[in-house]
């Protein structure tokens, strides 16, 4: 159990083999590393509230910028993935790791997030719904990296054998992009939307 500056405790799995390092390469204990990450996540230059974090994380470009800024501060995606294991959140999102450290929030499984995202779509055509279901399956299986900006073309190829066929099936490039971005925006709803779901 690690108590941070907000007065709340975070419980992590006990480990002996994982090493953490400061931005200048100094070895750190898990407690030091988590405290340092908490301090960094508390900087208003990154985000000022849970709502702002959701907004930044729900769009591929701003999510990528946030991850790069964290890496520049000494917290790589690999570090966040190690913490994901330590808090038993392997089936959740890296967003949940950040929320857990900064706001002491219980991680939400990717499956629950994807189900809620799908429920927030209205008036989808059959082909649009099929594409959204495919995006959900990819996200649940592989995580948020599947939803990075450059992945849209690869996802269209994986689903429809090539991008042109994907665009033809969905109607327009703009439709594919809108579905791709809206699915992500819907993944990160206010926590109250998930009450009773997990």
C-alpha positions in Angstrom: 0.0 0.0 0.0 1.3 3.4 -1.0 -0.2 6.6 0.5 0.2 9.6 -1.8 -0.2 13.3 -1.3 -4.0 13.2 -1.7 -4.2 11.2 1.5 -5.5 8.1 -0.3 -3.8 4.7 -0.4 -3.1 2.8 -3.6 -2.7 -0.9 -3.3 -0.2 -2.6 -5.7 1.0 -6.1 -6.1 4.3 -6.8 -4.3 7.2 -7.2 -6.7 10.9 -8.0 -6.4 12.2 -8.3 -10.0 10.9 -5.1 -11.6 13.2 -2.1 -11.5 12.2 1.5 -12.0 14.4 4.4 -12.9 14.2 8.2 -12.6 14.4 10.4 -15.6 18.2 10.8 -14.9 18.7 7.0 -14.7 18.8 6.6 -10.9 17.2 3.4 -9.6 14.0 3.9 -7.7 11.9 1.8 -5.4 8.3 1.2 -6.5 7.1 3.6 -3.8 9.5 6.4 -5.0 8.5 5.7 -8.6 4.7 5.9 -7.9 5.1 9.0 -5.8 7.1 10.6 -8.6 4.5 9.6 -11.2 1.8 11.0 -8.9 3.7 14.3 -8.6 4.1 14.5 -12.4 0.4 13.6 -13.0 -0.5 16.4 -10.6 1.2 19.1 -12.8 -1.5 21.3 -14.3 0.6 21.5 -17.5 -0.5 17.9 -18.2 -4.1 18.1 -17.2 -6.0 20.0 -14.5 -8.9 17.6 -13.8 -10.3 14.1 -14.4 -12.6 15.6 -17.1 -9.6 17.2 -18.9 -7.7 13.9 -18.8 -10.8 12.1 -20.3 -10.9 14.7 -23.1 -7.2 14.4 -23.9 -7.1 10.6 -23.8 -10.2 10.1 -25.9 -8.6 11.6 -29.1 -5.6 9.8 -30.6 -3.5 12.9 -31.3 -3.9 14.4 -27.8 -3.4 11.0 -26.2 -0.2 10.6 -28.1 1.0 14.0 -27.0 0.2 13.2 -23.4 2.1 9.9 -23.6 5.1 11.7 -25.1 5.1 14.3 -22.4 5.0 11.6 -19.7 7.9 9.8 -21.4 9.9 13.0 -21.5 9.2 13.2 -17.7 10.6 9.7 -17.2 7.5 7.6 -17.5 7.4 5.5 -20.6 4.5 3.4 -21.9 6.4 0.3 -20.7 6.5 1.8 -17.2 2.7 2.4 -17.3 2.2 -1.2 -18.6 4.3 -2.6 -15.7 2.1 -0.6 -13.2 -1.0 -1.9 -15.1 0.2 -5.4 -14.1 0.9 -4.4 -10.5 -2.6 -3.1 -10.0 -4.2 -6.1 -11.7 -5.6 -4.0 -14.5 -4.2 -6.0 -17.5 -7.7 -6.0 -19.0 -8.1 -2.3 -18.5 -6.7 0.7 -20.3 -3.5 2.7 -19.7 -6.0 5.5 -19.1 -7.1 3.5 -16.0 -3.5 3.4 -14.8 -3.2 7.1 -14.9 -6.6 7.5 -13.3 -5.7 5.0 -10.6 -2.4 6.8 -9.7 -3.7 10.4 -10.0 -7.3 10.0 -8.7 -7.3 6.6 -6.9 -10.0 5.4 -9.3 -10.9 1.8 -9.7 -9.8 0.5 -13.2 -12.6 -0.2 -15.7 -12.2 -3.3 -17.9 -11.8 -2.6 -21.6 -14.8 -4.9 -22.4 -17.1 -2.7 -20.2 -15.7 0.5 -21.8 -16.3 -0.9 -25.3 -19.9 -2.1 -24.5 -20.7 1.4 -23.2 -19.2 3.0 -26.2 -21.3 0.9 -28.6 -24.4 1.8 -26.6 -23.8 5.5 -27.1 -24.2 5.2 -30.9 -27.6 5.9 -32.5 -29.0 5.2 -36.0 -26.1 3.2 -37.3 -26.4 1.4 -40.6 -25.7 -2.3 -40.6 -22.2 -1.8 -42.1 -21.4 1.0 -39.6 -22.4 -1.2 -36.7 -20.3 -4.0 -38.0 -17.3 -1.7 -38.2 -17.9 -0.4 -34.6 -18.2 -4.0 -33.4 -14.9 -4.8 -35.1 -13.2 -1.7 -33.5 -14.5 -2.9 -30.1 -13.1 -6.4 -30.6 -9.7 -5.0 -31.5 -9.6 -2.6 -28.5 -10.7 -5.3 -26.1 -8.1 -7.8 -27.4 -5.1 -5.5 -27.8 -5.7 -2.3 -26.0 -5.7 1.4 -26.8 -2.7 1.2 -29.1 -5.0 -0.3 -31.7 -6.8 3.0 -31.8 -3.7 5.2 -32.5 -4.0 7.7 -35.4 -2.1 5.7 -38.0 -4.0 2.5 -37.2 -7.2 3.5 -39.0 -6.0 2.4 -42.5 -4.6 -0.9 -41.0 -7.9 -1.6 -39.3 -9.8 -1.0 -42.5 -7.4 -3.4 -44.3 -7.8 -6.0 -41.6 -11.6 -5.8 -41.7 -12.3 -5.4 -45.4 -9.1 -6.7 -47.1 -8.1 -3.2 -48.3 -8.8 0.4 -47.5 -10.8 1.1 -50.8 -13.2 -1.8 -50.0 -13.6 -0.5 -46.5 -14.4 3.0 -47.6 -16.8 1.7 -50.3 -18.6 -0.4 -47.6 -18.9 2.5 -45.2 -19.7 5.0 -47.9 -17.0 7.6 -47.4 -13.6 8.1 -45.8 -15.2 10.7 -43.5 -17.6 8.1 -42.2 -14.8 5.7 -41.3 -12.9 8.4 -39.6 -16.0 9.7 -37.7 -16.8 6.2 -36.4 -13.2 5.6 -35.4 -13.0 8.9 -33.4 -16.5 8.7 -31.9 -15.9 5.1 -30.7 -12.9 6.4 -28.8 -14.6 9.5 -27.4 -17.4 7.2 -26.1 -14.9 4.9 -24.4 -14.0 7.5 -21.8 -17.3 8.6 -20.3 -17.7 10.0 -16.8 -17.3 7.3 -14.2 -21.0 7.5 -13.2 -21.9 6.0 -16.6 -20.2 2.7 -15.5 -21.7 2.3 -12.1 -23.0 -1.2 -11.6 -21.2 -2.5 -14.7 -18.2 -4.1 -13.0 
